[in-house]
């Protein structure tokens, strides 16, 4: 099978297209023909060796955790799926090795897969797992956002932020989102009230909600929470995907949870969730896809499509 691999740590320049044996599958594993794989900043960090002291790595590594594809074979202990089923998955392993999503085939534990949302393209569906799980676990579990509450989302135009906006709106919450002016029309289309970054942001938020936000989700980092602290009401629930260990702030880390991933699929099928795609690349240009992601400023997910 064709796959993109790296044999040493580094940036996009270490990626190469290789021919590898098809993955083997265990009794509770599923062989998936990958149609699309989304990139995430975590891919770049791992590839650069940022977590070498915490994650075992065995070269060559096939990067990519988010996939959408079609089941080729399901083991006898994986009765949930049959050949031809369209699926999405968050296929992060405990170690880095040749089993990631930037390949024609991937062998995935049955627990990492759920059905692909009907009506979503493979590219859109591939962008859902990591960002969607992060957003869902922040809004639903960490912050427990309820109907008629006001949620402030920092970085609302980004991959996690835009999904958090939609999840909160589906729960009946009012959402105010900070974003660059170029994303304001997009946020309005999602039902959010956009506010520009920069000096005076907290004041502009206060003009929209006199009592302050009931909950705050930071997906932007860079001191955003500190700069807008007065925009939240006293006792507001605050969560961040970028800060950990700060008193009073709930850290959010993506974790695999089939129930949460299935909830995202159901929300998408009900018309309450869409994935914004910034650009797609063929497998042969995976390095260019990584460069686009690393450059920043992309509006939506960067996805590698595999014929």
ZADO-1210 file (C-alpha; in nm, 4 decimals, padded with zeros to 6 digits):
<atoms>
<atom x="00.0000" y="00.0000" z="00.0000" code="UNK" pos="1"/>
<atom x="00.1034" y="00.3627" z="-00.0455" code="UNK" pos="2"/>
<atom x="00.1667" y="00.5587" z="00.2711" code="UNK" pos="3"/>
<atom x="00.3350" y="00.8781" z="00.3840" code="UNK" pos="4"/>
<atom x="00.5998" y="00.8139" z="00.6486" code="UNK" pos="5"/>
<atom x="00.8787" y="00.9814" z="00.8401" code="UNK" pos="6"/>
<atom x="01.1910" y="00.7962" z="00.9485" code="UNK" pos="7"/>
<atom x="01.3311" y="01.0698" z="01.1741" code="UNK" pos="8"/>
<atom x="01.1971" y="01.3684" z="01.3612" code="UNK" pos="9"/>
<atom x="01.1539" y="01.6943" z="01.1753" code="UNK" pos="10"/>
<atom x="00.9167" y="01.9144" z="00.9813" code="UNK" pos="11"/>
<atom x="00.7340" y="01.8557" z="00.6529" code="UNK" pos="12"/>
<atom x="01.0682" y="01.7936" z="00.4818" code="UNK" pos="13"/>
<atom x="01.1068" y="01.4529" z="00.6499" code="UNK" pos="14"/>
<atom x="00.7897" y="01.3121" z="00.4942" code="UNK" pos="15"/>
<atom x="00.8232" y="01.0640" z="00.2098" code="UNK" pos="16"/>
<atom x="00.5859" y="00.8531" z="00.0044" code="UNK" pos="17"/>
<atom x="00.6575" y="00.4831" z="00.0590" code="UNK" pos="18"/>
<atom x="00.5277" y="00.1380" z="-00.0304" code="UNK" pos="19"/>
<atom x="00.4525" y="-00.0645" z="00.2824" code="UNK" pos="20"/>
<atom x="00.2861" y="-00.3989" z="00.3520" code="UNK" pos="21"/>
<atom x="-00.0859" y="-00.3781" z="00.4251" code="UNK" pos="22"/>
<atom x="-00.1576" y="-00.3635" z="00.7995" code="UNK" pos="23"/>
<atom x="-00.2419" y="-00.6828" z="00.9827" code="UNK" pos="24"/>
<atom x="-00.5603" y="-00.6901" z="01.1850" code="UNK" pos="25"/>
<atom x="-00.6468" y="-00.8702" z="01.5070" code="UNK" pos="26"/>
<atom x="-00.9806" y="-01.0325" z="01.5902" code="UNK" pos="27"/>
<atom x="-01.1168" y="-00.7044" z="01.7277" code="UNK" pos="28"/>
<atom x="-00.9615" y="-00.4846" z="01.4604" code="UNK" pos="29"/>
<atom x="-01.1037" y="-00.3353" z="01.1427" code="UNK" pos="30"/>
<atom x="-00.9168" y="-00.2786" z="00.8179" code="UNK" pos="31"/>
<atom x="-01.0232" y="00.0551" z="00.6705" code="UNK" pos="32"/>
<atom x="-00.9519" y="00.1874" z="00.3219" code="UNK" pos="33"/>
<atom x="-00.8828" y="00.5513" z="00.3977" code="UNK" pos="34"/>
<atom x="-01.0507" y="00.8070" z="00.1759" code="UNK" pos="35"/>
<atom x="-00.9477" y="01.1184" z="00.3694" code="UNK" pos="36"/>
<atom x="-00.7277" y="01.2053" z="00.6669" code="UNK" pos="37"/>
<atom x="-00.7333" y="01.5405" z="00.8470" code="UNK" pos="38"/>
<atom x="-00.4223" y="01.7062" z="00.9851" code="UNK" pos="39"/>
<atom x="-00.3937" y="01.8505" z="01.3351" code="UNK" pos="40"/>
<atom x="-00.1292" y="02.0618" z="01.5115" code="UNK" pos="41"/>
<atom x="-00.0572" y="01.7599" z="01.7330" code="UNK" pos="42"/>
<atom x="00.0683" y="01.5743" z="01.4247" code="UNK" pos="43"/>
<atom x="00.3315" y="01.8416" z="01.3690" code="UNK" pos="44"/>
<atom x="00.4363" y="01.8434" z="01.7339" code="UNK" pos="45"/>
<atom x="00.4807" y="01.4658" z="01.7493" code="UNK" pos="46"/>
<atom x="00.6643" y="01.4591" z="01.4189" code="UNK" pos="47"/>
<atom x="00.9027" y="01.7259" z="01.5480" code="UNK" pos="48"/>
<atom x="00.9808" y="01.5090" z="01.8519" code="UNK" pos="49"/>
<atom x="00.8156" y="01.7395" z="02.1034" code="UNK" pos="50"/>
<atom x="00.6851" y="01.4429" z="02.3043" code="UNK" pos="51"/>
<atom x="00.9807" y="01.2102" z="02.2598" code="UNK" pos="52"/>
<atom x="01.0260" y="01.1819" z="02.6372" code="UNK" pos="53"/>
<atom x="00.6620" y="01.0780" z="02.6869" code="UNK" pos="54"/>
<atom x="00.5655" y="00.8760" z="02.3770" code="UNK" pos="55"/>
<atom x="00.7454" y="00.5689" z="02.2459" code="UNK" pos="56"/>
<atom x="00.8273" y="00.6039" z="01.8771" code="UNK" pos="57"/>
<atom x="00.9180" y="00.3274" z="01.6335" code="UNK" pos="58"/>
<atom x="01.0234" y="00.4421" z="01.2889" code="UNK" pos="59"/>
<atom x="00.8942" y="00.4595" z="01.0250" code="UNK" pos="60"/>
<atom x="00.5884" y="00.6447" z="01.1487" code="UNK" pos="61"/>
<atom x="00.2719" y="00.7043" z="00.9472" code="UNK" pos="62"/>
<atom x="00.1241" y="01.0260" z="01.0896" code="UNK" pos="63"/>
<atom x="-00.2431" y="01.1164" z="01.1152" code="UNK" pos="64"/>
<atom x="-00.5096" y="01.0382" z="01.3744" code="UNK" pos="65"/>
<atom x="-00.8323" y="01.1526" z="01.2026" code="UNK" pos="66"/>
<atom x="-00.9658" y="00.9324" z="00.9241" code="UNK" pos="67"/>
<atom x="-01.2734" y="00.8708" z="00.7118" code="UNK" pos="68"/>
<atom x="-01.2996" y="00.5679" z="00.4904" code="UNK" pos="69"/>
<atom x="-01.4643" y="00.2391" z="00.4000" code="UNK" pos="70"/>
<atom x="-01.4385" y="-00.0910" z="00.5874" code="UNK" pos="71"/>
<atom x="-01.2468" y="-00.3568" z="00.3935" code="UNK" pos="72"/>
<atom x="-01.2514" y="-00.6262" z="00.6598" code="UNK" pos="73"/>
<atom x="-01.3759" y="-00.6601" z="01.0166" code="UNK" pos="74"/>
<atom x="-01.2439" y="-00.9172" z="01.2612" code="UNK" pos="75"/>
<atom x="-01.4801" y="-01.1729" z="01.4175" code="UNK" pos="76"/>
<atom x="-01.4810" y="-00.9756" z="01.7431" code="UNK" pos="77"/>
<atom x="-01.5813" y="-00.6566" z="01.5615" code="UNK" pos="78"/>
<atom x="-01.9418" y="-00.7336" z="01.4615" code="UNK" pos="79"/>
<atom x="-02.0330" y="-00.3635" z="01.4622" code="UNK" pos="80"/>
<atom x="-01.8935" y="-00.3271" z="01.1110" code="UNK" pos="81"/>
<atom x="-01.9083" y="-00.5119" z="00.7801" code="UNK" pos="82"/>
<atom x="-01.7230" y="-00.4563" z="00.4504" code="UNK" pos="83"/>
<atom x="-01.8542" y="-00.1504" z="00.2706" code="UNK" pos="84"/>
<atom x="-01.9500" y="00.0432" z="00.5835" code="UNK" pos="85"/>
<atom x="-01.8436" y="00.4078" z="00.5762" code="UNK" pos="86"/>
<atom x="-01.6689" y="00.5047" z="00.9000" code="UNK" pos="87"/>
<atom x="-01.4737" y="00.7767" z="01.0748" code="UNK" pos="88"/>
<atom x="-01.2119" y="00.7206" z="01.3402" code="UNK" pos="89"/>
<atom x="-00.9753" y="00.8715" z="01.5912" code="UNK" pos="90"/>
<atom x="-00.6918" y="00.6218" z="01.5479" code="UNK" pos="91"/>
<atom x="-00.4357" y="00.7609" z="01.7897" code="UNK" pos="92"/>
<atom x="-00.2274" y="00.4828" z="01.9410" code="UNK" pos="93"/>
<atom x="-00.0327" y="00.4677" z="02.2636" code="UNK" pos="94"/>
<atom x="00.2884" y="00.4673" z="02.0607" code="UNK" pos="95"/>
<atom x="00.3995" y="00.6301" z="01.7360" code="UNK" pos="96"/>
<atom x="00.4533" y="00.3739" z="01.4627" code="UNK" pos="97"/>
<atom x="00.3468" y="00.2744" z="01.1114" code="UNK" pos="98"/>
<atom x="-00.0282" y="00.2750" z="01.1666" code="UNK" pos="99"/>
<atom x="-00.1499" y="00.6330" z="01.1108" code="UNK" pos="100"/>
<atom x="-00.4070" y="00.7736" z="00.8722" code="UNK" pos="101"/>
<atom x="-00.1899" y="00.9035" z="00.5878" code="UNK" pos="102"/>
<atom x="-00.2077" y="00.5714" z="00.4087" code="UNK" pos="103"/>
<atom x="-00.4333" y="00.3811" z="00.1744" code="UNK" pos="104"/>
<atom x="-00.5165" y="00.1310" z="00.4490" code="UNK" pos="105"/>
<atom x="-00.5196" y="00.1472" z="00.8267" code="UNK" pos="106"/>
<atom x="-00.5855" y="-00.1225" z="01.0831" code="UNK" pos="107"/>
<atom x="-00.7963" y="00.0277" z="01.3615" code="UNK" pos="108"/>
<atom x="-00.9234" y="-00.1002" z="01.6935" code="UNK" pos="109"/>
<atom x="-01.3012" y="-00.1316" z="01.6701" code="UNK" pos="110"/>
<atom x="-01.3328" y="00.1059" z="01.9673" code="UNK" pos="111"/>
<atom x="-01.1810" y="00.3899" z="01.7628" code="UNK" pos="112"/>
<atom x="-01.4456" y="00.3845" z="01.4883" code="UNK" pos="113"/>
<atom x="-01.8062" y="00.4951" z="01.4437" code="UNK" pos="114"/>
<atom x="-02.0239" y="00.5319" z="01.1372" code="UNK" pos="115"/>
<atom x="-01.9546" y="00.8228" z="00.9062" code="UNK" pos="116"/>
<atom x="-02.2243" y="01.0930" z="00.9193" code="UNK" pos="117"/>
<atom x="-02.4675" y="01.0444" z="00.6318" code="UNK" pos="118"/>
<atom x="-02.4497" y="01.3355" z="00.3907" code="UNK" pos="119"/>
<atom x="-02.0986" y="01.4445" z="00.4864" code="UNK" pos="120"/>
<atom x="-01.8187" y="01.4141" z="00.2353" code="UNK" pos="121"/>
<atom x="-01.5213" y="01.2017" z="00.3350" code="UNK" pos="122"/>
<atom x="-01.3095" y="01.5175" z="00.3630" code="UNK" pos="123"/>
<atom x="-01.5570" y="01.6848" z="00.5984" code="UNK" pos="124"/>
<atom x="-01.6049" y="01.3696" z="00.8027" code="UNK" pos="125"/>
<atom x="-01.2291" y="01.3237" z="00.8436" code="UNK" pos="126"/>
<atom x="-01.2120" y="01.6661" z="01.0071" code="UNK" pos="127"/>
<atom x="-01.4572" y="01.5726" z="01.2791" code="UNK" pos="128"/>
<atom x="-01.2916" y="01.3316" z="01.5294" code="UNK" pos="129"/>
<atom x="-01.0161" y="01.5163" z="01.7179" code="UNK" pos="130"/>
<atom x="-01.1549" y="01.8695" z="01.6894" code="UNK" pos="131"/>
<atom x="-01.5096" y="01.7483" z="01.7443" code="UNK" pos="132"/>
<atom x="-01.4260" y="01.5386" z="02.0486" code="UNK" pos="133"/>
<atom x="-01.2299" y="01.8264" z="02.1997" code="UNK" pos="134"/>
<atom x="-01.5160" y="02.0698" z="02.1445" code="UNK" pos="135"/>
<atom x="-01.7833" y="01.8283" z="02.2648" code="UNK" pos="136"/>
<atom x="-01.5956" y="01.7315" z="02.5783" code="UNK" pos="137"/>
<atom x="-01.5322" y="02.0985" z="02.6557" code="UNK" pos="138"/>
<atom x="-01.8895" y="02.2202" z="02.6036" code="UNK" pos="139"/>
<atom x="-02.0831" y="01.9182" z="02.7310" code="UNK" pos="140"/>
<atom x="-01.8591" y="01.7651" z="02.9989" code="UNK" pos="141"/>
<atom x="-01.6137" y="02.0277" z="03.1243" code="UNK" pos="142"/>
<atom x="-01.8447" y="02.3302" z="03.1101" code="UNK" pos="143"/>
<atom x="-02.1858" y="02.1576" z="03.1098" code="UNK" pos="144"/>
<atom x="-02.3324" y="02.4407" z="02.9026" code="UNK" pos="145"/>
<atom x="-02.7105" y="02.4581" z="02.9376" code="UNK" pos="146"/>
<atom x="-03.0024" y="02.6095" z="02.7530" code="UNK" pos="147"/>
<atom x="-03.0286" y="02.9895" z="02.7781" code="UNK" pos="148"/>
<atom x="-02.6774" y="03.0281" z="02.9197" code="UNK" pos="149"/>
<atom x="-02.4226" y="03.2497" z="02.7475" code="UNK" pos="150"/>
<atom x="-02.1001" y="03.0851" z="02.6320" code="UNK" pos="151"/>
<atom x="-01.8006" y="03.2924" z="02.5277" code="UNK" pos="152"/>
<atom x="-01.5715" y="03.1082" z="02.2848" code="UNK" pos="153"/>
<atom x="-01.2257" y="03.2464" z="02.2176" code="UNK" pos="154"/>
<atom x="-01.0941" y="03.1437" z="01.8766" code="UNK" pos="155"/>
<atom x="-01.4470" y="03.0724" z="01.7594" code="UNK" pos="156"/>
<atom x="-01.3492" y="03.0607" z="01.3929" code="UNK" pos="157"/>
<atom x="-01.0965" y="02.7794" z="01.4382" code="UNK" pos="158"/>
<atom x="-01.1410" y="02.4046" z="01.4054" code="UNK" pos="159"/>
<atom x="-01.2281" y="02.3384" z="01.7703" code="UNK" pos="160"/>
<atom x="-01.3897" y="02.6771" z="01.8299" code="UNK" pos="161"/>
<atom x="-01.6342" y="02.6593" z="01.5393" code="UNK" pos="162"/>
<atom x="-01.7493" y="02.3117" z="01.6433" code="UNK" pos="163"/>
<atom x="-01.7889" y="02.4300" z="02.0031" code="UNK" pos="164"/>
<atom x="-02.0092" y="02.7132" z="01.8777" code="UNK" pos="165"/>
<atom x="-02.2355" y="02.4682" z="01.6955" code="UNK" pos="166"/>
<atom x="-02.2542" y="02.2212" z="01.9837" code="UNK" pos="167"/>
<atom x="-02.3458" y="02.4959" z="02.2290" code="UNK" pos="168"/>
<atom x="-02.6070" y="02.6396" z="01.9936" code="UNK" pos="169"/>
<atom x="-02.7587" y="02.2928" z="01.9559" code="UNK" pos="170"/>
<atom x="-02.7932" y="02.2844" z="02.3361" code="UNK" pos="171"/>
<atom x="-02.9888" y="02.6092" z="02.3303" code="UNK" pos="172"/>
<atom x="-02.7109" y="02.8373" z="02.4520" code="UNK" pos="173"/>
<atom x="-02.6321" y="03.1857" z="02.3343" code="UNK" pos="174"/>
<atom x="-02.2774" y="03.2049" z="02.1951" code="UNK" pos="175"/>
<atom x="-02.0454" y="03.5023" z="02.1673" code="UNK" pos="176"/>
<atom x="-01.7275" y="03.4276" z="01.9742" code="UNK" pos="177"/>
<atom x="-01.4037" y="03.6189" z="01.9404" code="UNK" pos="178"/>
<atom x="-01.2468" y="03.5928" z="01.5959" code="UNK" pos="179"/>
<atom x="-01.0707" y="03.7930" z="01.3277" code="UNK" pos="180"/>
<atom x="-01.3057" y="04.0114" z="01.1179" code="UNK" pos="181"/>
<atom x="-01.2708" y="03.7763" z="00.8210" code="UNK" pos="182"/>
<atom x="-01.4497" y="03.5062" z="01.0199" code="UNK" pos="183"/>
<atom x="-01.7404" y="03.7163" z="01.1435" code="UNK" pos="184"/>
<atom x="-01.9798" y="03.6315" z="00.8600" code="UNK" pos="185"/>
<atom x="-01.9012" y="03.2628" z="00.9068" code="UNK" pos="186"/>
<atom x="-01.9720" y="03.2830" z="01.2810" code="UNK" pos="187"/>
<atom x="-02.3019" y="03.4571" z="01.2181" code="UNK" pos="188"/>
<atom x="-02.3961" y="03.1725" z="00.9840" code="UNK" pos="189"/>
<atom x="-02.3403" y="02.9348" z="01.2777" code="UNK" pos="190"/>
<atom x="-02.5639" y="03.1403" z="01.5042" code="UNK" pos="191"/>
<atom x="-02.2885" y="03.3080" z="01.7060" code="UNK" pos="192"/>
<atom x="-02.2401" y="03.6768" z="01.7804" code="UNK" pos="193"/>
<atom x="-01.8865" y="03.7688" z="01.6681" code="UNK" pos="194"/>
<atom x="-01.6528" y="04.0075" z="01.8471" code="UNK" pos="195"/>
<atom x="-01.3170" y="04.1223" z="01.7110" code="UNK" pos="196"/>
<atom x="-00.9893" y="04.0462" z="01.8854" code="UNK" pos="197"/>
<atom x="-00.7743" y="04.3304" z="02.0153" code="UNK" pos="198"/>
<atom x="-00.7915" y="04.6234" z="02.2498" code="UNK" pos="199"/>
<atom x="-01.1392" y="04.6733" z="02.3911" code="UNK" pos="200"/>
<atom x="-01.2548" y="04.3161" z="02.3321" code="UNK" pos="201"/>
<atom x="-01.3771" y="04.2718" z="02.6894" code="UNK" pos="202"/>
<atom x="-01.5780" y="04.5933" z="02.6676" code="UNK" pos="203"/>
<atom x="-01.7397" y="04.4883" z="02.3422" code="UNK" pos="204"/>
<atom x="-01.8378" y="04.1558" z="02.4967" code="UNK" pos="205"/>
<atom x="-01.9861" y="04.3345" z="02.7990" code="UNK" pos="206"/>
<atom x="-02.1955" y="04.5482" z="02.5638" code="UNK" pos="207"/>
<atom x="-02.3541" y="04.2273" z="02.4352" code="UNK" pos="208"/>
<atom x="-02.4135" y="04.0684" z="02.7758" code="UNK" pos="209"/>
<atom x="-02.4436" y="04.2976" z="03.0732" code="UNK" pos="210"/>
<atom x="-02.4165" y="04.0224" z="03.3343" code="UNK" pos="211"/>
<atom x="-02.1156" y="03.8595" z="03.1667" code="UNK" pos="212"/>
<atom x="-02.0715" y="03.5147" z="03.0170" code="UNK" pos="213"/>
<atom x="-02.1851" y="03.2145" z="03.2197" code="UNK" pos="214"/>
<atom x="-01.9100" y="02.9975" z="03.0727" code="UNK" pos="215"/>
<atom x="-01.5906" y="03.0622" z="02.8774" code="UNK" pos="216"/>
<atom x="-01.3996" y="02.8320" z="02.6441" code="UNK" pos="217"/>
<atom x="-01.0511" y="02.9333" z="02.5347" code="UNK" pos="218"/>
<atom x="-00.9253" y="02.7669" z="02.2164" code="UNK" pos="219"/>
<atom x="-00.6923" y="03.0504" z="02.1187" code="UNK" pos="220"/>
<atom x="-00.4385" y="03.0815" z="02.4030" code="UNK" pos="221"/>
<atom x="-00.1828" y="03.3591" z="02.4014" code="UNK" pos="222"/>
<atom x="-00.3144" y="03.5326" z="02.7104" code="UNK" pos="223"/>
<atom x="-00.6664" y="03.5714" z="02.5726" code="UNK" pos="224"/>
<atom x="-00.8322" y="03.4682" z="02.8987" code="UNK" pos="225"/>
<atom x="-00.6398" y="03.7178" z="03.1067" code="UNK" pos="226"/>
<atom x="-00.7142" y="03.9984" z="02.8611" code="UNK" pos="227"/>
<atom x="-01.0889" y="03.9376" z="02.8762" code="UNK" pos="228"/>
<atom x="-01.1343" y="03.8217" z="03.2371" code="UNK" pos="229"/>
<atom x="-01.3895" y="04.0912" z="03.3130" code="UNK" pos="230"/>
<atom x="-01.6136" y="03.9647" z="03.0316" code="UNK" pos="231"/>
<atom x="-01.7213" y="03.6694" z="03.2464" code="UNK" pos="232"/>
<atom x="-01.9613" y="03.6935" z="03.5374" code="UNK" pos="233"/>
<atom x="-01.8447" y="03.6160" z="03.8888" code="UNK" pos="234"/>
<atom x="-01.8245" y="03.2403" z="03.9340" code="UNK" pos="235"/>
<atom x="-01.8267" y="03.1684" z="03.5611" code="UNK" pos="236"/>
<atom x="-01.7081" y="02.8259" z="03.4499" code="UNK" pos="237"/>
<atom x="-01.3866" y="02.8541" z="03.2471" code="UNK" pos="238"/>
<atom x="-01.2164" y="02.5877" z="03.0371" code="UNK" pos="239"/>
<atom x="-00.9163" y="02.5955" z="02.8061" code="UNK" pos="240"/>
<atom x="-00.7657" y="02.3630" z="02.5482" code="UNK" pos="241"/>
<atom x="-00.4369" y="02.5531" z="02.5658" code="UNK" pos="242"/>
<atom x="-00.3756" y="02.6008" z="02.9383" code="UNK" pos="243"/>
<atom x="-00.3251" y="02.3353" z="03.2039" code="UNK" pos="244"/>
<atom x="-00.2426" y="02.3764" z="03.5704" code="UNK" pos="245"/>
<atom x="-00.3880" y="02.7265" z="03.6038" code="UNK" pos="246"/>
<atom x="-00.6077" y="02.7581" z="03.9146" code="UNK" pos="247"/>
<atom x="-00.9734" y="02.8085" z="03.8301" code="UNK" pos="248"/>
<atom x="-00.9386" y="02.6931" z="03.4691" code="UNK" pos="249"/>
<atom x="-01.0592" y="02.3485" z="03.3631" code="UNK" pos="250"/>
<atom x="-00.8075" y="02.1911" z="03.1239" code="UNK" pos="251"/>
<atom x="-00.9552" y="02.0068" z="02.8259" code="UNK" pos="252"/>
<atom x="-00.7681" y="01.7273" z="02.6505" code="UNK" pos="253"/>
<atom x="-00.9177" y="01.5212" z="02.3717" code="UNK" pos="254"/>
<atom x="-00.9844" y="01.1616" z="02.4688" code="UNK" pos="255"/>
<atom x="-01.1326" y="00.8802" z="02.2660" code="UNK" pos="256"/>
<atom x="-01.4942" y="00.8175" z="02.3644" code="UNK" pos="257"/>
<atom x="-01.7198" y="00.6303" z="02.1206" code="UNK" pos="258"/>
<atom x="-02.0343" y="00.7671" z="02.2855" code="UNK" pos="259"/>
<atom x="-01.9140" y="01.1248" z="02.2367" code="UNK" pos="260"/>
<atom x="-01.8059" y="01.0565" z="01.8786" code="UNK" pos="261"/>
<atom x="-02.1418" y="00.8970" z="01.8047" code="UNK" pos="262"/>
<atom x="-02.3170" y="01.2002" z="01.9549" code="UNK" pos="263"/>
<atom x="-02.1239" y="01.4189" z="01.7109" code="UNK" pos="264"/>
<atom x="-02.2316" y="01.1982" z="01.4207" code="UNK" pos="265"/>
<atom x="-02.5953" y="01.2221" z="01.5297" code="UNK" pos="266"/>
<atom x="-02.5699" y="01.5991" z="01.5618" code="UNK" pos="267"/>
<atom x="-02.4193" y="01.6231" z="01.2130" code="UNK" pos="268"/>
<atom x="-02.6924" y="01.4017" z="01.0680" code="UNK" pos="269"/>
<atom x="-02.9562" y="01.6216" z="01.2317" code="UNK" pos="270"/>
<atom x="-02.8104" y="01.9231" z="01.0511" code="UNK" pos="271"/>
<atom x="-02.6629" y="02.0813" z="01.3612" code="UNK" pos="272"/>
<atom x="-02.2952" y="02.0351" z="01.2844" code="UNK" pos="273"/>
<atom x="-02.0728" y="02.1048" z="00.9856" code="UNK" pos="274"/>
<atom x="-01.6961" y="02.0920" z="00.9355" code="UNK" pos="275"/>
<atom x="-01.5207" y="02.3792" z="00.7634" code="UNK" pos="276"/>
<atom x="-01.2576" y="02.2706" z="00.5111" code="UNK" pos="277"/>
<atom x="-00.9734" y="02.5100" z="00.4336" code="UNK" pos="278"/>
<atom x="-00.7924" y="02.3008" z="00.1711" code="UNK" pos="279"/>
<atom x="-00.7494" y="01.9469" z="00.0444" code="UNK" pos="280"/>
<atom x="-00.4328" y="01.7827" z="-00.0904" code="UNK" pos="281"/>
<atom x="-00.3557" y="01.4478" z="-00.2525" code="UNK" pos="282"/>
<atom x="-00.1443" y="01.1962" z="-00.0612" code="UNK" pos="283"/>
<atom x="00.1595" y="01.2837" z="-00.2735" code="UNK" pos="284"/>
<atom x="00.1438" y="01.6407" z="-00.1418" code="UNK" pos="285"/>
<atom x="00.1108" y="01.5617" z="00.2278" code="UNK" pos="286"/>
<atom x="00.4206" y="01.7704" z="00.3006" code="UNK" pos="287"/>
<atom x="00.2554" y="02.0723" z="00.1370" code="UNK" pos="288"/>
<atom x="-00.0537" y="02.0094" z="00.3488" code="UNK" pos="289"/>
<atom x="00.1620" y="02.0150" z="00.6615" code="UNK" pos="290"/>
<atom x="00.3299" y="02.3367" z="00.5478" code="UNK" pos="291"/>
<atom x="-00.0113" y="02.5006" z="00.5032" code="UNK" pos="292"/>
<atom x="-00.1148" y="02.3947" z="00.8521" code="UNK" pos="293"/>
<atom x="00.2147" y="02.5077" z="01.0061" code="UNK" pos="294"/>
<atom x="00.1910" y="02.8485" z="00.8374" code="UNK" pos="295"/>
<atom x="-00.1274" y="02.9231" z="01.0284" code="UNK" pos="296"/>
<atom x="-00.4151" y="03.1396" z="00.9188" code="UNK" pos="297"/>
<atom x="-00.6065" y="02.8544" z="00.7548" code="UNK" pos="298"/>
<atom x="-00.9820" y="02.8870" z="00.7877" code="UNK" pos="299"/>
<atom x="-01.0906" y="02.5333" z="00.8550" code="UNK" pos="300"/>
<atom x="-00.9371" y="02.1886" z="00.8423" code="UNK" pos="301"/>
<atom x="-00.6503" y="02.0849" z="00.6174" code="UNK" pos="302"/>
<atom x="-00.7293" y="01.7419" z="00.4730" code="UNK" pos="303"/>
<atom x="-00.5364" y="01.4862" z="00.2686" code="UNK" pos="304"/>
<atom x="-00.7587" y="01.2951" z="00.0244" code="UNK" pos="305"/>
<atom x="-00.6556" y="00.9450" z="-00.0795" code="UNK" pos="306"/>
<atom x="-00.7818" y="00.8051" z="-00.4092" code="UNK" pos="307"/>
</atoms>
